[in-house]
Amino acid sequence: MKTKTQFVDESSKNAFKTILIMAGLSGFIVAVGYLMANVTGNSSYMTYALIIAVGQNFISYFLGPNIALSSSGAVEADEDKYSDLHRIVEDVSKEAKIKKPSVHIINDPAPNAFATGRGHNSSHVAVTTGLLAMLDRGEISGVIAHEVTHIKNRDMLVMTSVVTMSAVLSTLANMAMFSSMSKDNKDGGSGGGVMLLIGILGSILMPIALMIIQMSISRKREFMADAGGAILTSHPEALASALLKISGYKQPLQHASTATAHLYISCPFGGANYQSFWQKLFMTHPPVEERVEALMN
């Protein structure tokens, strides 16, 4: 079992990795723009890439959290009506030594929760009414501790960036295909063929590669957040019990979408039993059995 000191050390490394990933995603966009500019001789592609790189980071950092909350149907939790939930969030946040996140409620019978935000001083936790009805106080504390760990590790920012990056690369791929069919490349030169190849490969391979990266990052960070939740509450069995109850619910969230699925503590599309290699490759969360085993060990 990791000690608190070991966990804090790993959290610092994780925050640094987050910065590197965001910088790498931006650098990749610029590199694609540079390649397109050199192949076509049109420097505008480089300018577009720089604008897109800056824009995707701006959207991820400033607008991503609000988009996640609104798309899930989350509303701020009244402090009188949900006083116990507010106390749990406050207690866990103090233990994690971060500012208390704003608390939101999703009116949905499916038990689930997620966190979003830009950092320790601007973060949000959202839970469903189904989670509050199904779980006891200890289990709710475990779920909140899991989400607070995501906030402490700045996981949400990088996950939003990866999602945004997918849309950006699709745009660049479409630009490449359009350029290959433009008048400038209708003379049979190699430039048009190269741009067409970039467009085709980008349209087919980039979204798949990014999805695999997104799933891989999400799964690793779920294990990390489980460990943090167990340490913050000192009751790993409570979080393990919560995960079993949440994953056992078979109905999907009303506002579940593939764009935000990785944000939730458990798959929002209803209980699933992942067994094959391909199922595990493309799922957003590790199998609950593996998470429970890790918690109890």
C-alpha positions in Angstrom: 0.0 0.0 0.0 1.4 3.4 -0.9 2.0 5.9 1.9 0.7 9.5 1.6 4.2 10.7 1.0 4.7 8.3 -1.9 1.3 9.3 -3.3 2.1 13.0 -3.2 5.4 12.4 -5.0 3.6 10.5 -7.8 1.0 13.3 -8.0 3.7 15.8 -8.7 5.1 13.7 -11.4 1.6 13.3 -12.9 1.1 17.0 -13.0 4.4 17.4 -14.9 3.4 14.7 -17.3 0.1 16.6 -17.9 2.0 19.7 -19.0 4.3 17.6 -21.3 1.3 15.9 -22.9 -0.5 19.2 -23.6 2.7 20.7 -25.1 3.2 17.6 -27.2 -0.3 17.7 -28.6 0.2 21.4 -29.5 3.6 20.6 -31.1 2.1 17.8 -33.1 -0.6 20.2 -34.6 2.1 22.6 -35.5 4.2 19.8 -37.1 1.3 18.7 -39.2 0.7 22.3 -40.3 4.5 22.7 -41.2 4.4 19.5 -43.3 1.3 20.6 -45.2 2.8 24.1 -45.8 6.0 22.5 -47.2 4.2 20.0 -49.4 1.9 22.6 -50.9 4.1 25.7 -50.8 1.3 27.5 -49.0 2.5 29.0 -45.7 -1.1 29.6 -44.7 -1.3 26.1 -43.4 1.4 26.9 -40.8 -0.5 29.9 -39.7 -3.7 27.9 -39.4 -1.9 25.2 -37.4 -0.6 27.8 -34.9 -4.0 29.3 -34.5 -5.6 25.9 -34.0 -2.9 24.8 -31.5 -3.5 28.0 -29.4 -7.3 27.7 -29.8 -7.6 24.1 -28.7 -5.6 24.9 -25.5 -7.7 28.0 -24.9 -10.9 26.0 -25.3 -9.7 23.1 -23.2 -8.5 25.3 -20.4 -11.2 27.9 -20.2 -14.3 26.4 -21.7 -13.9 22.6 -21.3 -15.2 22.3 -17.7 -18.3 24.3 -18.5 -19.0 22.2 -21.6 -18.6 19.0 -19.6 -21.1 20.2 -16.9 -23.7 21.5 -19.3 -23.6 18.5 -21.6 -24.1 16.2 -18.6 -27.1 18.2 -17.3 -25.4 19.1 -14.1 -26.7 21.9 -11.9 -25.3 23.4 -8.7 -26.3 21.5 -5.6 -28.3 23.6 -3.1 -26.3 23.8 0.1 -29.3 23.3 2.3 -30.9 20.4 0.4 -27.6 18.6 -0.1 -25.8 19.7 3.1 -24.4 16.2 3.8 -22.9 16.0 0.3 -21.3 19.4 0.7 -19.8 18.4 4.0 -18.3 15.3 2.5 -16.7 17.2 -0.4 -15.4 19.8 2.1 -13.9 17.2 4.4 -12.2 15.3 1.6 -10.9 18.4 0.0 -9.3 19.5 3.3 -7.6 16.1 3.6 -6.3 16.5 0.0 -5.2 20.1 0.9 -7.0 21.6 -2.1 -9.8 24.2 -2.3 -13.3 22.8 -2.1 -14.7 22.2 -5.6 -18.1 23.5 -6.5 -20.7 20.7 -6.1 -23.2 19.8 -8.8 -26.1 17.4 -9.1 -27.2 15.4 -12.1 -30.9 14.4 -12.0 -30.4 10.8 -13.1 -31.2 7.4 -11.4 -28.0 5.9 -12.7 -25.3 6.1 -10.0 -22.2 7.9 -11.3 -19.9 10.9 -10.7 -17.2 12.9 -12.4 -14.9 15.8 -11.8 -13.8 18.6 -14.1 -11.9 21.9 -13.9 -8.7 23.7 -14.6 -6.9 23.1 -11.4 -7.0 23.1 -7.6 -8.5 26.6 -7.4 -11.2 26.1 -10.1 -12.7 22.7 -10.0 -16.1 21.0 -9.9 -17.5 17.7 -8.7 -20.8 16.3 -10.1 -22.8 13.3 -8.7 -26.1 11.8 -9.8 -29.2 11.6 -7.7 -29.0 7.8 -8.3 -25.6 7.7 -6.6 -26.8 9.5 -3.5 -29.8 7.2 -3.3 -27.9 3.9 -3.8 -24.7 4.4 -1.8 -24.1 4.9 1.9 -22.1 7.8 3.4 -18.8 5.9 3.4 -19.2 4.8 -0.2 -20.1 8.3 -1.3 -17.0 9.6 0.6 -14.9 7.1 -1.4 -16.3 8.2 -4.7 -15.8 11.9 -3.8 -12.2 11.1 -2.7 -11.6 9.4 -6.1 -12.8 12.5 -7.9 -10.9 14.9 -5.7 -7.8 12.9 -6.5 -8.4 13.5 -10.2 -8.6 17.2 -9.4 -5.4 17.1 -7.3 -3.6 15.4 -10.1 -4.9 17.8 -12.8 -6.2 14.8 -14.8 -9.2 16.6 -16.2 -7.3 19.2 -18.1 -5.2 16.7 -20.1 -8.2 14.5 -20.8 -10.1 17.5 -22.2 -7.1 18.4 -24.3 -7.0 14.9 -25.8 -10.6 15.1 -26.8 -10.2 18.5 -28.3 -7.1 17.2 -30.2 -9.2 14.6 -31.9 -11.5 17.1 -33.4 -8.5 19.3 -34.4 -6.7 16.6 -36.2 -9.9 15.6 -38.0 -10.1 19.2 -39.2 -6.5 19.2 -40.4 -7.1 15.9 -42.2 -10.1 17.4 -44.0 -8.0 20.4 -44.9 -5.3 18.2 -46.4 -7.9 16.3 -48.6 -9.5 19.6 -49.7 -6.0 20.9 -50.6 -5.2 17.8 -52.7 -8.3 18.5 -54.8 -7.7 22.2 -55.2 -6.7 23.9 -58.5 -3.1 24.3 -57.3 -2.7 20.5 -57.2 -4.6 19.5 -60.4 -1.5 19.6 -62.5 -0.6 16.0 -61.7 2.3 17.0 -59.4 3.4 15.0 -56.5 2.2 17.6 -54.0 -1.5 16.8 -54.6 -0.8 13.1 -54.1 1.1 13.6 -50.9 -1.6 15.8 -49.5 -4.3 13.3 -50.5 -2.3 10.6 -48.7 -1.9 12.8 -45.6 -5.7 13.5 -45.7 -6.6 9.8 -46.1 -4.2 8.6 -43.4 -5.3 11.4 -41.1 -9.0 10.7 -41.5 -8.6 7.0 -40.9 -5.7 6.5 -38.5 -5.5 9.7 -36.4 -8.9 9.3 -34.7 -8.2 5.7 -33.9 -4.7 6.4 -32.6 -6.0 9.3 -30.5 -8.9 7.2 -29.1 -6.4 4.5 -28.0 -4.2 7.2 -26.4 -7.2 8.6 -24.7 -8.4 5.3 -23.4 -4.9 4.4 -22.2 -4.4 7.6 -20.3 -7.9 7.4 -18.8 -7.4 3.8 -17.6 -4.1 4.5 -15.9 -5.4 7.6 -14.2 -8.5 5.7 -12.9 -6.2 3.3 -11.0 -4.3 6.3 -9.7 -7.5 8.0 -8.6 -8.7 4.8 -6.9 -5.4 4.7 -4.9 -5.8 8.4 -4.0 -9.4 7.8 -2.9 -8.4 4.9 -0.7 -5.6 7.0 0.9 -7.7 10.1 1.5 -10.5 8.1 3.3 -8.4 5.3 4.7 -11.2 2.9 3.7 -10.4 1.2 0.4 -13.2 -1.3 1.0 -15.8 1.5 0.9 -14.7 2.7 -2.6 -14.5 -0.9 -3.8 -18.1 -1.5 -2.7 -19.2 1.7 -4.4 -17.5 0.7 -7.7 -19.3 -2.7 -7.6 -22.7 -1.0 -7.0 -22.1 1.6 -9.7 -20.9 -0.9 -12.3 -23.7 -3.3 -11.5 -26.4 -0.8 -12.6 -27.4 -1.7 -16.1 -29.2 1.4 -17.3 -27.1 4.2 -19.0 -27.0 7.8 -18.0 -29.5 9.9 -19.8 -26.9 12.4 -21.0 -24.1 9.9 -21.6 -21.9 10.5 -24.6 -18.6 9.1 -26.0 -17.1 12.5 -25.7 -17.4 12.7 -21.9 -17.5 9.0 -21.0 -13.9 8.9 -19.7 -14.7 11.6 -17.2 -17.0 9.5 -15.1 -15.8 7.2 -12.3 -17.4 4.2 -14.1 -18.6 3.6 -17.7 -21.8 5.7 -18.0 -23.4 3.4 -20.6 -24.5 0.8 -18.1 -22.8 -2.3 -16.6 -20.4 -4.1 -19.0 -18.3 -7.2 -18.8 -15.1 -6.7 -20.7 -13.3 -9.9 -21.5 -11.7 -9.9 -25.0 -8.5 -8.0 -25.9 -10.4 -5.7 -28.3 -13.0 -4.8 -25.7 -10.3 -3.9 -23.2 -8.4 -1.9 -25.8 -11.2 0.5 -26.5 -13.0 0.8 -23.1 -12.6 4.0 -21.2 -12.3 2.4 -17.8 -10.4 -0.7 -16.4 -12.6 -3.7 -15.6 -14.2 -3.1 -12.2 -12.8 -6.5 -11.0 -9.3 -5.3 -11.6 -10.0 -2.0 -9.8 -11.5 -3.7 -6.8 -8.6 -6.2 -6.6 -6.1 -3.4 -6.7 -8.0 -1.5 -3.9 -8.2 -4.6 -1.6 -4.6 -5.5 -2.2 
